[in-house]
Amino acid sequence: MKKIILTCFILTLFISTSCKDKKETNTKDTNVAISNTEKSTSAEITPISHATAVISFNNETMYLDPTGGKEAFADYTKPTYVLITDIHGDHMNMKTLEALDLSEAKVIAPQAVANKIDSLNFKEIIVLNNDEQKDLGSFKIEAIPMYNLREEALKFHTKGRGNGYILTINNERIYFSGDTEDIPEMRNLKNIDKAFVCMNLPYTMPVESAADAVLAFKPKKVYPYHYRGTQGLSDVEKFKNMITEKDTSIEVVQWNWYPNRK
């Protein structure tokens, strides 16, 4: 009888332990799967200031038009990519570029920018000009024209010099306008998930033109950025109202691109 009881006890203990191990293993695997899915669904975009942002995705860290000095990026890992739209100091900021560790970074820029940054210590430069595109493995990139239309603003951004960009990351299409007005190339964009659209005078365009362009190409979400001009900040609330009054399917997302402004 004692032998039978002891055998039953050992069998029960074995079954209990096996079930516990199986349950813990399944829970761990499930958590990992959920975590990986969440990380891979979208790029994480963090506004720094004006036209500057950090974009994190697929183990990559991209600095967009880095400005603000080395200290602006103190909380972020070193970039694997640096994306620059134009030669002006609020996009191609040499003081910031020289201060950052770009030794492992690939710089993506138009030829006009590439001509001015050859003294920097970066891993590689990838030149993209208007209408060119490239598959870089972890993402795809398209260079979109950016330029002025108004007669009084033609001197600021000539056609062919700078780029806006569409990044395709995990099947999500993200558009950064760079310095531009409501040009046909913007109005004709298709299937944009997130659009970051500039609006500041006298350099780019008024909020009315920006809103009209957004209503034409209908992104799922639009983020006003680059909205500081010579007269202060543009009326992004007006921009939002103009969009939502005519098309409620477009979500307007307002971020604070000027955190240090009083």
Secondary structure by P-SEA (a helix, b strand, c coil): caaaaaaaaaaaaaaaaaaaaaaaaaaaaaaaaaaaaaaacbbbbbbccccbbbbbcccbbbbcccccccccccccccccbbbbcccccccccaaaaaacccccbbbbbcaaaaaccccccccbbbbbccccccccccbbbbbbbbbbccccccccccccccbbbbbbcccbbbbbbcccccccccccccccccccccccccccccaaaaaaaaaaacccbbbbccccccccccaaaaaaaaaaaccccbbbbbcccccccc
